Amino acid sequence: ANLYMQELYRRGLSTKNGGGTLATYAAGLTHLIRFCWSTRTDPRELSNDDFARFIKHLSDELCPRHPGQKARSANRVIDIGRVCLDFLDSYARHLGDASMVGQD
């Protein structure tokens, strides 16, 4: 994850105003890191079903401060999913595993 964040920094993502876009990417990525930790799944071993379960977890999670209310909007879940797929693609490239994340 640190290598990915360095890659994003070199791409020139904003770090202004409390971290900018780089902080947003990091905040999204933490969800996947926690999911992998809690399920004891190495990111390189995530299946399509695992990733779908991760996205469903993000979608279904309730806000602790507002009972009955979703923790995040559908658009935020999509944004987190995109960041995580980008991370997994980067991870696969560093491992030399072109088949880890498919284009579709």
Secondary structure, 3 states (H helix, E strand, C coil): CHHHHHHHHHHCCCCHHHHHHHHHHHHHHHHHHHHHHHHCCCHHHCCHHHHHHHHHHHHHCECCCCCCCECCCHHHHHHHHHHHHHHHHHHHHHHCCCCCCCCC
